[in-house]
């Protein structure tokens, strides 16, 4: 719960133009109940508390993927408007077999990571695969990193 509180306060403070005492008090007053809810939700859903191995590789690729996908999406949107063709496709991204030692957060964290880019989002998680709606049939470098 303490980690959630710190993360939520940090996100709140990062969005402020000026940080004062009142802003910090409000951040803590809002973050503590949200941290309690996040902790309770994780327990109810039996979600893994540990990050999957290799998650840091995804985090390193995410900023570049956001920039590249923003450019790809802009070009694809202009092309789709000019040619009056639908944009995007749906495909599945298989995930590696989860470890047998406990719950694996690869599907949930992978879905959030892939969906954080502007050119794709995860529509569903089905039996060890992610159903991805994206601009092209070819997986991005970020998607390939998640699938490893």
C-alpha positions as CSV (number, residue, x, y, z in Angstrom):
1,X,0.0,0.0,0.0
2,X,2.9,2.4,0.7
3,X,4.3,1.8,-2.7
4,X,0.9,2.6,-4.4
5,X,0.7,5.8,-2.2
6,X,4.1,7.0,-3.3
7,X,3.5,6.2,-6.9
8,X,0.1,8.0,-6.9
9,X,1.5,11.0,-5.1
10,X,4.4,11.1,-7.6
11,X,2.1,11.0,-10.6
12,X,0.0,13.8,-9.1
13,X,2.9,16.0,-8.3
14,X,4.4,15.5,-11.7
15,X,1.3,17.0,-13.3
16,X,1.5,20.2,-11.3
17,X,3.1,23.4,-12.4
18,X,3.8,24.5,-8.9
19,X,4.2,22.3,-5.8
20,X,3.2,23.6,-2.4
21,X,2.1,22.3,0.9
22,X,-1.6,22.2,0.1
23,X,-1.0,20.3,-3.1
24,X,1.0,17.6,-1.3
25,X,-1.7,17.3,1.4
26,X,-4.4,16.9,-1.3
27,X,-2.2,14.3,-3.1
28,X,-1.8,12.2,0.0
29,X,-5.5,12.5,1.0
30,X,-6.4,11.2,-2.5
31,X,-3.6,8.7,-2.9
32,X,-4.2,6.8,0.4
33,X,-7.7,5.6,-0.3
34,X,-6.8,4.8,-3.9
35,X,-3.8,2.8,-2.6
36,X,-6.1,0.9,-0.3
37,X,-8.5,0.1,-3.2
38,X,-5.6,-0.9,-5.5
39,X,-4.2,-3.3,-2.9
40,X,-7.7,-4.8,-2.2
41,X,-8.4,-5.1,-5.9
42,X,-5.1,-7.0,-6.5
43,X,-6.0,-9.4,-3.7
44,X,-9.6,-10.0,-4.9
45,X,-8.4,-10.5,-8.5
46,X,-5.5,-12.7,-7.3
47,X,-3.3,-10.6,-9.6
48,X,0.5,-11.2,-9.3
49,X,2.4,-8.7,-7.2
50,X,5.7,-9.4,-9.0
51,X,6.7,-8.1,-12.3
52,X,7.4,-10.6,-15.1
53,X,11.0,-11.2,-16.0
54,X,12.2,-9.0,-18.8
55,X,9.7,-6.2,-18.1
56,X,12.5,-3.6,-18.0
57,X,13.2,-4.3,-21.7
58,X,9.6,-3.4,-22.5
59,X,10.0,-0.2,-20.5
60,X,13.1,0.7,-22.4
61,X,11.4,0.2,-25.8
62,X,8.2,2.1,-24.8
63,X,9.2,5.7,-25.4
64,X,10.7,4.9,-28.8
65,X,7.6,2.9,-29.7
66,X,5.3,5.8,-28.7
67,X,7.2,8.2,-30.9
68,X,7.4,5.8,-33.9
69,X,3.8,4.8,-33.6
70,X,2.7,8.4,-33.4
71,X,4.4,9.1,-36.8
72,X,3.1,5.8,-38.3
73,X,-0.5,6.6,-37.1
74,X,-0.4,10.1,-38.6
75,X,0.7,8.8,-42.0
76,X,-1.7,5.9,-41.9
77,X,-4.6,8.2,-40.9
78,X,-3.9,10.6,-43.8
79,X,-3.6,7.7,-46.2
80,X,-6.9,6.1,-44.9
81,X,-8.7,9.4,-45.3
82,X,-7.3,9.9,-48.8
83,X,-8.1,6.4,-50.0
84,X,-11.3,6.0,-47.9
85,X,-10.1,2.6,-46.6
86,X,-10.5,1.3,-43.0
87,X,-7.6,1.6,-40.7
88,X,-6.1,-1.3,-38.7
89,X,-6.4,-5.0,-38.2
90,X,-6.8,-7.5,-35.5
91,X,-4.3,-10.3,-34.7
92,X,-3.1,-12.5,-31.9
93,X,0.2,-12.2,-30.2
94,X,1.2,-15.5,-28.5
95,X,3.0,-15.2,-25.2
96,X,5.6,-17.6,-23.8
97,X,4.5,-20.3,-21.4
98,X,4.2,-18.8,-17.9
99,X,6.4,-20.0,-15.1
100,X,5.1,-22.8,-13.0
101,X,6.2,-21.2,-9.7
102,X,3.3,-18.8,-9.3
103,X,1.1,-16.2,-11.1
104,X,2.7,-14.5,-14.1
105,X,1.9,-10.8,-14.8
106,X,3.1,-11.0,-18.4
107,X,-0.3,-10.9,-20.0
108,X,-1.7,-8.1,-17.9
109,X,1.5,-5.9,-17.9
110,X,2.1,-6.7,-21.6
111,X,-1.5,-5.6,-22.4
112,X,-1.0,-2.3,-20.6
113,X,2.4,-1.7,-22.2
114,X,1.2,-2.5,-25.8
115,X,-1.9,-0.4,-25.2
116,X,0.2,2.6,-24.1
117,X,1.3,3.1,-27.7
118,X,-0.9,5.1,-30.0
119,X,-0.9,2.6,-32.9
120,X,-2.2,-0.5,-31.1
121,X,-4.2,-1.7,-28.1
122,X,-5.0,-5.1,-26.6
123,X,-8.6,-5.9,-27.0
124,X,-8.6,-9.2,-25.1
125,X,-6.4,-11.7,-23.4
126,X,-7.2,-15.3,-24.4
127,X,-5.4,-18.5,-23.3
128,X,-1.8,-17.3,-23.4
129,X,-2.3,-14.8,-26.3
130,X,-3.1,-11.2,-26.6
131,X,-5.7,-10.1,-29.1
132,X,-4.1,-6.9,-30.5
133,X,-5.8,-4.3,-32.7
134,X,-3.0,-2.5,-34.6
135,X,-2.2,-0.6,-37.7
136,X,-0.5,-3.5,-39.5
137,X,-0.3,-7.3,-39.5
138,X,3.4,-7.1,-38.5
139,X,4.1,-7.0,-34.7
140,X,6.1,-4.0,-33.6
141,X,9.5,-4.3,-31.8
142,X,7.7,-3.7,-28.5
143,X,5.2,-6.5,-29.2
144,X,8.0,-8.9,-30.1
145,X,9.8,-8.0,-26.8
146,X,6.6,-8.7,-24.8
147,X,6.2,-12.0,-26.7
148,X,9.7,-13.2,-25.7
